[in-house]
Amino acid sequence: MTPLSAVLALLLSGAVASPARPCVPSRPDARVHVSFLADSDLASLTKWAKEATCVEYTFESGLAGRRLAQGVILTVTGRDAGAIFDILLHTMNLRSYGRGAKRSIVAAGPETAQSKAAHEKEKGDVEREKVLANIDAEIKRKDDSHYTITRRGADAVMASLPSIARTMRITPEAKGGKPIGFRLVSLKPGAILTHIGFQNGDVVQSLNDNDLTSPDKALESYTKFRTTGVMHAGFLRANKPLAVEIKIE
């Protein structure tokens, strides 16, 4: 193998790392677009700052929860990018210190109420997703018609109804021209309802003794479940009436 082919082979195998592309800061007269959503976290902000200014910012893990309280959309010149970043830090009660290409971010004051609320919401969302991903651990089957769910599981389900709704489709069901309930269609494997005995094609007719003839009735049943901790559902499967009960324990 020739020396050149040996080098090429090493490069292709990853044994020799290609040189890192040097960071090039925005030109002083270049227009830089700044766009961050509310609740953008400190990590995403420092990543943008490095790309725009080539300054490496570090911060303690305890500051990672700081977030913007409101969205930011700006167009600035290249030389203003660093100043804009310092302003964004100021809104989160943070400041940077140091010179050159490496700087540190420290707290200039306590976390803002808005930032703290956003951080707590994110932690709650993450925890809820974990519960939903292992919902089978929260639900116990007593028999074909009776189930229990932990309070943690029930809270996660009730707080995530929009995302749970995307695991299935429901269509109005009528008989003799009159609404009798809602048919479960395209119920995905592993969806929440499959853990309490429901199947594709079931027609849910009642919840907690409320006939499901309108969305208002469904909302009324949902409210009752939150207060009583018990849900009775009556449904049809292949025209056979069935029922299921789920209790929060």
N, C-alpha and C positions, 0 to 999 in steps of 0.2 A: 504494500500500500504506500503510495507516495505521501510526502508530508502534507500536501494540500488536501488530499482525500481523507487523511487521518483527522485533520482539523475539522473538515466538513462532517465527518462521521460523529465526532465528539459534540459538535454543535447540534446536530439532529437528535442525538441521544439525550441532550440536556446536560451533559457532563461539563460543558463550558457555558457559562452564562453570558448572554449577549449584554453588551454595555447598556446601562440604564439611560434612557433618554433624559437629557438635562431639562430641568424645569425652566420654562421661559415665562417670566411675568408679563402681564398685559402691558403694552406700550403706554407711556404717559398720555398719549392722545387717543388711545383706543377706547371704543365704547364698550362698556361691560354691562351685561344685563343681570340684574339681581332679582331672583324670584324665589321666595320661600313661603310655604304655607304656614298658617298659625300652627303652633305646637311643634315646629321643626326643632329637632334636638341639637345639642351642642356638637355632637360628632359630625352631623351633616354640614353644619355651619363652618367648622374648622376645615373640613374637606374642601369646601368651596373656597375658603380663604387661601388655602395652600395652592389650589389651581390658579387663582387669580393673582396672588402676590408672591408665590414661592416661599412663603414663610411657614415653617413647621411649628404648629401650636400644640402644646401638651397641657393636660389638665388632670387633676385627681379624679378618681372614679366617682367620688362622692358628688361631683358637680355634673355628672352625666345626665342627671334628671332635669337640668335647666332647659327651658324651652321658650320659644318666642310666644308672647301672649297674643300677637296678631300677625297676620300675613304681611309680607313686604314685597313690593314690586317696584323696582327702580332701574333706571338706566344711568350709569355714571361713567366718567372717564377712568382710564386705567389707574391713574395716580390716586383716585378717590376710593379705590376698592378697599384698601387697608383702613381708611378712615371710616368707611361704611361698616366694616366688620367691627371696629371698636364701638360704634354706636349700637350695633345689634347686641354686643356683649353688655353694654351699659343698660339696655332695656331688661336684661336678665340679672341685673345686679352683679355683673362680673366685670373684670378688667384684665388687660394683658400687660405684662411687663417683660423687659429684656430688649435686646437690640440684635440687629442682623437677621439671619435666616432662622433662628430658633428663639421662640418666645414661650412664655408660660401664661396660663390663664388662672386667675385666682378669684375668690369671692370678694366682692366689694361690699356686700351686704347679704342679708338673709334671702332665701329663695322667695320670689314673688308668689303671691297667692294664686295667680293665674298659672304660673309655671308648675307650682306644686300640684294644683288640681289636674293639670294635663298629665303630669307624671303618674299620679295616683290612678287616673282613668286608664292609662296605658297598662299599668300593672294589673288592674282589674280585668281588662280585656284579655291579657295574656293568660291570667289564671283561669278565666272563664273558658278560653279556647282549650286549655289543658283538660278541664273537666268534661267538656263536650266530646273531646277526642277519646276519652275513656268512659263514656257514659254508661257502658255496660257494668262498670264497677259501682255505679250509683243506683242502679235499678235491680230489684230482686223480684223474681217471679214466684208467687205462692201457688198459683194454678193458672189455668188458661184464662181466667177472668179477673184475677186479682194480682196487683203489682204494688210494690212500694218504691219510693224514690227518696233519696236523702235530701235534706234541706239545701245542701250545697248544690246538688244536681238540679233541683227544681228552680233555684234562683238563677243558675246558669241558663237553663232552658228558657225561662220567662224573660230573661234579659237579652236573649238572642233570637227572638221569634223571626225577625226579618231574614236572618241567615238560614234559619231552619226551614223557612218557607221555600227557600231555593232548592231544597232537597226533594221537592215533589211539586206536583201541580194538583189543583183542585178545580173541579168543574161542577156547576149547579146541576142537581138531579131533580127531575120532575116526574110525576105520575098522574096521568089523567089531566095534564095541563096545570097541576099544582105543584109547587116546590116541596120536596120532601127531605132535602139535605144536600150534602156535597160529596161527590165521588173522589176518592184518592186515585190520582193518575200519575204514572211515572215516578212512583215512590222508589227512591234510590236505595240500593243495598246498604245497610248500616245506618239508615236514617233513624232519627229519634223514635218515630212512630213504630218502626219495626221492632223496637225493643220492648214495646208493650202490646204486642200481638196483632197489630194492624198489617194488612196486606194490600197490594195493588188491587184496585177494583172495589174495595169496601166503600159503602155509602154511609157516611156518618150522619145520623139523623137527629141526635140529641146530645147535649152536654149539660150535666147537672139539671136534668129535667126541663131544660129549655130546648124547644124544637128549633133546629137550625134552618129556619126559613129565611134568615137575613143575616148580614154581617153584624147587625146590632145585637142579635141574640147570642152570637158567638162571643162578642165582647163582654156581654153580661155574664156569660158562663166563665170566661177567663177571670173576671174580677172576683167572682164567687170562689174560684179555685184558690186565688191568692189569700183570701180571708179564711176559708174553711180548711184548706189543705187536702181536700178530697175532690176527685173528679170522676164522675160517672159518665160513660159514653155509651150510647146505644147506636148500633149500626147494623147494616144488612150485608151479608156475604152470600152471594148466589141466591138472593131473595130470602135467605134465612135470617131471622132476627137474632142478634147476639149482643152481648154487653161486656164492658170491661170497666174495672174500677182501679184507680191509682191513688195511693195515699202518700202524703209527705210524712216521713218519719225521721 
